[in-house]
Amino acid sequence: MKTPIMVHTEEDYDRAQQRVEELNALPDGPEKDKELQAIAEAMLAFELRRDDADD
């Protein structure tokens, strides 16, 4: 993972989901785990912002 993972739009969210699918097809390793964790955190932050905006 070379750059921070940020999810600001629905398009970013969709790309993040695609990346998770790609990573799940790869063998396990520490870099994979780090990237999956970063994506999960970015997706969660986006979901929370979106939920707050809906309220």
KEKE-3310 file (N, C-alpha, C; in steps of 0.2 Angstrom, whole numbers, plus 5000, padded with zeros to 4 digits):
npx = (5004:5004:4999:4988:4972:4957:4940:4928:4917:4903:4908:4921:4919:4914:4925:4934:4927:4929:4943:4945:4939:4949:4960:4956:4958:4971:4986:4988:4996:5006:5006:4994:4985:4987:4982:4969:4964:4965:4957:4945:4943:4943:4931:4921:4922:4917:4904:4899:4899:4890:4879:4877:4874:4862:4854)
npy = (4994:5010:5023:5033:5027:5033:5036:5045:5046:5038:5031:5029:5021:5010:5006:5003:4991:4983:4982:4975:4962:4959:4958:4948:4937:4935:4927:4925:4938:4949:4962:4962:4960:4973:4982:4978:4981:4995:4998:4994:5003:5015:5013:5011:5024:5032:5027:5030:5044:5046:5041:5050:5062:5058:5059)
npz = (5000:4995:4995:5005:5009:5003:5004:4997:4988:4981:4970:4973:4984:4978:4970:4981:4986:4975:4975:4987:4984:4974:4982:4991:4983:4982:4989:5007:5018:5026:5020:5013:5023:5030:5020:5018:5030:5030:5020:5025:5036:5029:5022:5032:5038:5028:5027:5039:5038:5028:5033:5044:5036:5031:5041)
capx = (5000:5009:4996:4982:4966:4952:4933:4924:4911:4900:4912:4927:4917:4913:4932:4936:4924:4933:4950:4944:4938:4955:4965:4954:4960:4978:4988:4988:5002:5006:5004:4987:4981:4987:4978:4962:4962:4965:4951:4939:4943:4940:4924:4917:4922:4912:4897:4897:4898:4884:4873:4876:4871:4855:4850)
capy = (5000:5016:5029:5032:5025:5038:5035:5051:5046:5031:5028:5027:5015:5004:5004:4999:4985:4979:4980:4970:4956:4957:4956:4941:4932:4934:4924:4929:4940:4955:4968:4961:4962:4980:4985:4976:4985:5002:4999:4993:5009:5020:5012:5013:5031:5034:5025:5034:5051:5046:5040:5057:5066:5056:5061)
capz = (5000:4994:4996:5009:5006:5005:5001:4997:4984:4980:4965:4977:4988:4973:4969:4987:4986:4970:4977:4992:4980:4971:4988:4993:4978:4983:4995:5013:5019:5030:5016:5011:5029:5031:5015:5019:5036:5028:5016:5029:5040:5025:5020:5038:5039:5022:5028:5045:5035:5023:5038:5047:5031:5030:5047)
cpx = (5004:5006:4990:4976:4960:4945:4929:4918:4909:4905:4919:4925:4916:4920:4935:4934:4928:4940:4950:4943:4945:4960:4963:4956:4968:4980:4989:4995:5001:5003:4997:4983:4981:4982:4971:4960:4961:4959:4945:4938:4940:4933:4919:4917:4917:4905:4895:4895:4892:4878:4872:4872:4864:4851:4848)
cpy = (5006:5022:5028:5031:5030:5036:5041:5051:5039:5028:5026:5021:5009:5001:5000:4992:4980:4977:4975:4963:4954:4955:4949:4935:4930:4930:4928:4932:4947:4962:4968:4963:4969:4984:4984:4980:4992:5003:4999:5000:5014:5019:5013:5020:5034:5033:5029:5041:5051:5045:5047:5062:5065:5058:5068)
cpz = (5000:4996:5001:5005:5008:5001:5002:4993:4984:4975:4969:4981:4984:4971:4975:4987:4981:4972:4983:4989:4977:4977:4990:4989:4979:4989:5001:5014:5023:5026:5014:5017:5030:5026:5016:5025:5034:5024:5020:5033:5035:5023:5026:5039:5034:5024:5034:5042:5032:5028:5041:5042:5030:5035:5047)
residu = (MET:LYS:THR:PRO:ILE:MET:VAL:HIS:THR:GLU:GLU:ASP:TYR:ASP:ARG:ALA:GLN:GLN:ARG:VAL:GLU:GLU:LEU:ASN:ALA:LEU:PRO:ASP:GLY:PRO:GLU:LYS:ASP:LYS:GLU:LEU:GLN:ALA:ILE:ALA:GLU:ALA:MET:LEU:ALA:PHE:GLU:LEU:ARG:ARG:ASP:ASP:ALA:ASP:ASP)
# end
